Amino acid sequence: MPKFTAETVDQAIELGLKTLQLTRSEADIQIIEEGKKGFLGIGKKEAIVVVEGIKPVDVVEEVIVEKEETIEATPIVEKVKEQVAEEVVSEQKELVNLSDDEAVTALALYLTDITRDLGAPAMVKVSRNKERVIFNLETEKKGLLIGKHGKLLNAIQYLAQVYIHRIAKNRISIVVNVGDYRERREAIIKRLTKQTLRQVRETEQPVFLEPMPAFERKQVHSILATESDISTHSEGNEPHRYLVVELKK
């Protein structure tokens, strides 16, 4: 079993993942020693973790991408991030402290521009429920906007949330959807959560889930809230924030 050491558990895990070229969802992580800072260097212990590659769970690898051309998210995301920064700065005097309706309209127009720039022009349809505002991107190129394993859609989701937070007077939670991708993804999240619960109880080790949008992490939190022996918390920074599921101490 490959062991990795560092000053903290997180650093040891990142070292292991980088060395083995794995993501958190592809790795089985066991914490051997959490490490201690010590006093004036006395009693200091480094964190020790075991990181191994695991065979992907079938449900996690289920592909929910339309049979169309897909593109890598990273270059496009960086391009769109630059565009967001430029537009927010240039329009800051005009697009600030907007009412809910004004902010929703502005974001719908913004998403229209993004999809056009990505080569998959979409009509943006807006609906609301008690918790959030839903922006459904209707396009003939669904797979192009979803991306591999939904990475591009999640990137658009993140940027849209940042954008509306900067221009709206009130805090507005949003979801960006393409077709019924989010609904199908929700079913997968439920199955993944049940599998994770079983794995945590069987191994008695924490499980680190793949990065998810905030509303998907909330879904996992809600499902596991009734499990008296299980605790969940989020780690990392958006858009790479992920959930840790573990037994209560």
KASULTA-V378308 format. One record per residue. OMEGA is omega in whole degrees, 0 to 359 (none if undefined). Layout:
omega = {OMEGA:OMEGA}
//
This chain:
omega = {180:179:181:183:177:183:180:178:181:180:179:178:180:178:180:180:180:181:182:181:180:168:181:181:180:187:171:187:177:179:180:181:183:178:179:179:182:180:183:178:181:180:180:177:178:176:179:177:173:179:179:175:178:176:183:176:185:184:180:183:180:184:179:181:179:181:178:180:175:181:178:186:193:181:181:181:180:179:181:177:179:180:179:182:181:183:180:180:184:183:188:182:183:186:174:178:179:173:181:182:179:181:179:179:180:180:178:177:180:178:176:179:181:183:177:180:179:179:179:184:185:170:183:177:186:174:183:167:185:187:189:175:184:177:181:181:181:185:176:182:183:182:180:181:179:182:181:181:175:186:181:178:178:177:177:177:181:182:178:179:177:182:184:177:182:185:186:177:180:178:182:176:184:172:175:185:173:183:177:183:183:180:179:178:179:178:179:179:179:179:178:180:179:178:180:179:180:181:180:181:182:184:185:178:178:177:180:182:178:175:181:171:184:184:175:176:178:178:178:177:184:181:185:183:182:179:188:183:186:174:179:173:182:177:178:182:177:4:183:181:185:181:171:180:183:175:176:182:none}
//
